[in-house]
Amino acid sequence: MPAPSAGSMEPTRHYPLFGGAFSASLPPGALDVSDLRPVPDNQEVFCHRVTDQSLVVELLELQAHVQGEEAARYHFEDVGGVQGARAMQVDSVQPLPLENLALRSFCQEAWVLSGKQQVAKENQQVAKDVTVHQALLRLPRYQTDLLLTFNDPP
């Protein structure tokens, strides 16, 4: 989500996620989508009222049949399929150094993927190329893939 301008430097706000199991610091203007519509229990979704950018935090079943970079690609394609993407393109997939993560003692591997998905918003026909950035943290101890998806529409 965009950085606030110098004239509107509101502090970031801390949001508890999944009943307080995690927390996130989000910028001013971030809206909790669950205040607007139902959100599945395994997701926390935030959007920005002006830019239409969104952040989705998902707790997913560990997909043990895919490893490494392919796990990141699997989740990217899965999200695109759920959203009805008409086209998908992966631009890059990079490992995320575990020493940078607060969850490093639980995380087996982590990946960052950037790409584009051609999707239409709900109740709209015209599809737009949305830039998608995803971080995948694999937590085998909990049989969980933690997926963070940042959507940046044009």
C-alpha positions in Angstrom: 0.0 0.0 0.0 1.4 3.4 -0.8 3.4 5.4 1.7 1.5 8.4 3.1 2.5 11.8 1.9 4.5 14.0 4.2 1.5 16.1 5.0 -0.5 13.1 6.2 1.9 11.1 8.2 -0.4 9.0 10.3 1.2 6.2 12.2 0.9 2.6 11.1 -1.7 0.6 12.9 -1.2 -2.8 14.4 -3.9 -5.4 13.5 -4.3 -8.7 15.3 -4.7 -11.5 12.8 -6.4 -14.9 13.3 -7.6 -14.1 16.8 -4.2 -12.6 17.8 -2.0 -15.5 16.7 -0.2 -13.0 14.5 -0.2 -9.3 14.0 0.5 -6.9 11.2 1.4 -3.3 10.9 -0.6 -1.7 8.2 -0.4 1.8 6.7 -3.0 4.5 7.2 -6.1 4.0 5.0 -6.0 0.2 5.3 -9.5 -1.1 5.6 -10.4 -4.5 7.2 -12.5 -6.1 4.4 -14.3 -8.3 7.0 -16.0 -5.0 8.1 -17.4 -4.8 4.5 -18.2 -8.4 3.5 -17.7 -12.0 4.7 -14.2 -13.3 4.6 -13.3 -17.0 5.0 -11.9 -17.9 8.4 -8.5 -18.8 7.0 -8.0 -15.3 5.5 -7.4 -11.8 6.7 -8.0 -9.3 3.9 -7.2 -5.6 3.9 -7.7 -3.0 1.1 -6.9 0.6 0.5 -9.9 2.8 -0.2 -8.2 5.1 -2.7 -5.7 2.8 -4.6 -7.8 -0.4 -4.5 -4.6 -2.3 -3.5 -5.2 -5.3 -1.3 -3.3 -7.5 1.1 -4.5 -11.1 1.7 -3.0 -13.2 4.5 -4.0 -16.9 4.2 -3.4 -19.9 6.3 -3.5 -22.8 3.8 -3.0 -26.6 4.0 0.7 -27.4 3.4 1.0 -28.6 -0.2 3.7 -31.2 0.4 3.6 -32.4 -3.2 5.4 -29.3 -4.4 8.7 -28.0 -3.1 10.9 -25.0 -3.5 10.1 -22.5 -6.3 7.4 -24.7 -7.6 5.4 -24.3 -4.3 5.4 -20.5 -4.9 4.2 -21.0 -8.5 1.6 -23.5 -7.4 0.0 -21.0 -5.0 0.2 -18.2 -7.6 -1.7 -20.3 -10.1 -4.2 -21.5 -7.5 -5.0 -17.9 -6.5 -5.3 -16.9 -10.1 -7.7 -19.9 -10.7 -9.9 -19.0 -7.7 -10.1 -15.4 -9.0 -10.9 -16.5 -12.5 -7.7 -15.0 -14.0 -7.9 -15.0 -17.8 -4.1 -14.9 -18.1 -1.2 -15.3 -15.6 2.5 -14.5 -15.9 5.3 -15.1 -13.3 8.0 -12.5 -13.6 10.3 -13.7 -10.8 10.6 -16.1 -8.0 13.3 -15.6 -5.3 14.1 -17.4 -2.1 13.4 -15.3 1.0 16.3 -15.5 3.6 14.9 -17.1 6.7 17.0 -15.0 9.0 14.8 -12.0 8.0 11.7 -13.7 9.3 10.1 -13.5 12.8 8.8 -17.1 12.1 12.3 -18.4 11.1 12.3 -21.1 13.8 9.1 -22.6 12.3 9.7 -21.9 8.7 11.3 -24.6 6.5 11.5 -22.3 3.4 10.2 -19.0 2.1 9.7 -17.6 -1.4 8.8 -14.2 -2.9 7.0 -14.3 -6.3 6.1 -11.3 -8.5 3.8 -11.6 -11.5 0.7 -10.4 -13.3 -2.8 -11.8 -13.4 -5.5 -10.6 -15.7 -8.6 -10.5 -13.6 -12.0 -8.7 -13.5 -13.3 -7.3 -10.2 -16.6 -8.7 -8.9 -19.6 -7.8 -11.0 -17.4 -6.4 -13.8 -16.7 -7.7 -17.3 -13.4 -5.9 -18.1 -10.3 -7.7 -17.0 -7.2 -5.7 -15.9 -3.6 -6.7 -15.5 -3.0 -6.7 -11.7 0.5 -6.9 -10.4 0.7 -9.6 -7.8 3.4 -10.0 -5.2 3.3 -13.1 -3.0 5.3 -14.3 0.0 5.1 -18.0 0.8 6.2 -19.2 4.2 6.2 -23.0 4.6 5.4 -24.2 8.1 5.6 -28.0 8.0 5.4 -28.3 11.8 1.9 -27.0 11.5 1.1 -28.5 8.1 0.6 -24.9 6.9 1.5 -22.8 4.0 1.3 -19.1 5.1 0.6 -17.1 1.9 0.7 -13.3 1.8 -0.6 -11.8 -1.4 -0.4 -8.1 -2.3 -2.5 -7.0 -5.3 -1.6 -3.8 -7.1 -4.2 -3.0 -9.8 -3.5 -0.4 -12.5 
